[in-house]
Every structure is written in structure tokens, then in C-alpha cells.
Amino acid sequence: MDERRERGLEMMRQVYGWEVGDGPGDFFGITVDHLFGDIWTRPGLSMRDRRLLLVGALAGQGLNDVLDIQIPAALGNGELSPDELREIGIFLTHYIGWPLGSRLSVQIDTLIAKHEKQQRKKKDE
């Protein structure tokens, strides 16, 4: 495995907050090598900055299935707090429209509740 692939896989682990192994196919390889190995590792923006931009772009397109991955990762990595995520929902609603924004706000609250439940469970173990 070359350095670029290793850098990309490590960044994927950081972005998603779970173990990511190498996968087959050109699409996976290009995603890991270019998007995560080159783009996510560029200087100039923090992980938090990138996450904010990504959440806004996904919300604006109504890509809630991908937000189901990104929002818990932001919480789990400590990049965004529950209060910050709720504020993002309020802010974005005024730019992405009420239907998408209200869906986003409900999704944020649902994912925060799930995250907090998981944190309590870990604490009790």
C-alpha cells in the first residue's frame, strides 16, 4: 500500500470515526486516494471547518442519508456540540428552505439523542 492510500485511509478513519479498511475497485481507490488522501488533508481548513461546509452542502441538497453519517461523526469526534448542531439547523433553514431545514432540525435532534444515549451506555459499562 502506498503512502497516499495510507494517508487517505487514516483520514477516512478520522472523518468517519470508525475503522476503515482498504477496499476493492477504482471508485473506492479514487475516493480514498484523492478525496481523503489529497483534499481532506490539505492545509488551510480545520476538520471542523470542513465538517461545517460538508453539513451545509449536504443539507442544501437534502442528502439526509449522508448526514446520518456526518452528524454522528462530528459529535463523536468532538468537532461540533449538540448546541452548535442545533444552531446550524436553525441557520441553514433560512438558506435551504423550510422543508429541508425542518427535516434537518428533526434529524439533528434525533441523532443527538442517539449519541447521548450511546454515551450514557458507555459510561455505565
PLY file of the C-alpha trace (Angstrom):
ply
format ascii 1.0
element vertex 125
property float x
property float y
property float z
element edge 124
property int vertex1
property int vertex2
end_header
0.00 0.00 0.00
1.46 3.37 -0.96
1.75 6.45 1.24
-1.16 8.26 -0.42
-3.52 5.32 0.19
-2.38 5.04 3.82
-2.90 8.80 4.32
-6.33 8.56 2.72
-7.44 5.61 4.83
-6.23 7.32 8.00
-8.15 10.47 7.10
-11.28 8.41 6.39
-10.94 6.92 9.87
-10.71 10.40 11.35
-13.59 11.78 9.31
-15.99 8.92 9.97
-14.83 7.96 13.44
-14.63 4.23 12.76
-12.16 1.74 11.34
-11.98 1.81 7.55
-10.02 -0.81 5.67
-8.81 -0.79 2.10
-11.45 -1.79 -0.42
-11.67 -3.03 -3.98
-12.34 -1.16 -7.17
-11.35 2.06 -8.84
-14.15 4.13 -7.29
-13.07 3.24 -3.76
-9.42 3.81 -4.65
-10.02 7.22 -6.20
-12.19 8.23 -3.25
-9.55 7.21 -0.71
-6.52 8.48 -2.62
-7.88 11.74 -3.96
-10.74 12.89 -1.73
-9.36 11.73 1.60
-5.63 11.48 0.80
-5.34 14.79 -1.03
-8.37 17.03 -0.42
-9.23 16.36 3.25
-5.53 16.56 4.21
-4.84 19.92 2.56
-3.76 22.74 4.87
-5.94 25.80 5.30
-9.10 24.38 6.85
-9.58 22.52 10.09
-11.56 19.29 10.31
-14.33 21.31 11.96
-14.33 23.82 9.08
-14.57 21.02 6.55
-17.34 19.32 8.51
-19.35 22.56 8.68
-19.04 23.06 4.94
-19.97 19.46 4.24
-23.02 19.53 6.52
-24.22 22.71 4.82
-23.71 21.30 1.33
-25.43 18.02 2.19
-28.35 19.76 3.90
-28.83 22.08 0.94
-29.15 19.07 -1.34
-31.40 17.13 1.04
-28.85 14.32 1.32
-30.06 13.17 4.72
-28.67 9.66 4.36
-25.15 11.09 4.22
-25.96 13.49 7.07
-26.81 10.38 9.10
-23.09 9.58 8.82
-21.61 13.08 9.09
-23.55 14.42 12.08
-22.75 11.49 14.41
-19.11 11.66 13.27
-18.99 15.38 14.13
-20.44 14.63 17.57
-18.21 11.62 18.16
-15.06 13.48 17.12
-15.97 16.48 19.27
-15.97 18.81 16.26
-19.50 20.10 16.86
-21.52 20.17 20.06
-25.25 19.44 20.27
-25.95 23.16 20.75
-23.83 24.07 17.73
-25.59 21.48 15.58
-29.00 22.79 16.62
-27.90 26.31 15.74
-26.66 25.07 12.36
-30.13 23.64 11.74
-31.77 26.98 12.53
-29.28 28.93 10.42
-29.40 26.64 7.40
-33.19 26.53 7.38
-33.21 30.15 6.24
-30.99 29.34 3.26
-32.07 25.86 2.22
-35.80 26.34 2.70
-38.28 25.35 5.35
-38.98 21.74 4.27
-35.29 20.76 4.10
-34.47 22.79 7.20
-37.23 21.35 9.32
-36.17 17.83 8.25
-32.58 18.70 9.15
-33.55 20.03 12.58
-35.53 16.89 13.42
-32.65 14.76 12.14
-30.15 16.68 14.27
-32.26 16.24 17.42
-32.73 12.53 16.70
-29.01 11.96 16.13
-28.06 13.96 19.22
-30.43 11.85 21.35
-28.95 8.67 19.89
-25.40 9.93 20.54
-26.22 10.91 24.14
-27.84 7.52 24.77
-24.71 5.77 23.46
-22.52 7.97 25.66
-24.57 7.12 28.76
-24.39 3.43 27.90
-20.57 3.61 27.54
-20.33 5.46 30.83
-22.42 2.82 32.62
-20.27 -0.06 31.32
0 1
1 2
2 3
3 4
4 5
5 6
6 7
7 8
8 9
9 10
10 11
11 12
12 13
13 14
14 15
15 16
16 17
17 18
18 19
19 20
20 21
21 22
22 23
23 24
24 25
25 26
26 27
27 28
28 29
29 30
30 31
31 32
32 33
33 34
34 35
35 36
36 37
37 38
38 39
39 40
40 41
41 42
42 43
43 44
44 45
45 46
46 47
47 48
48 49
49 50
50 51
51 52
52 53
53 54
54 55
55 56
56 57
57 58
58 59
59 60
60 61
61 62
62 63
63 64
64 65
65 66
66 67
67 68
68 69
69 70
70 71
71 72
72 73
73 74
74 75
75 76
76 77
77 78
78 79
79 80
80 81
81 82
82 83
83 84
84 85
85 86
86 87
87 88
88 89
89 90
90 91
91 92
92 93
93 94
94 95
95 96
96 97
97 98
98 99
99 100
100 101
101 102
102 103
103 104
104 105
105 106
106 107
107 108
108 109
109 110
110 111
111 112
112 113
113 114
114 115
115 116
116 117
117 118
118 119
119 120
120 121
121 122
122 123
123 124
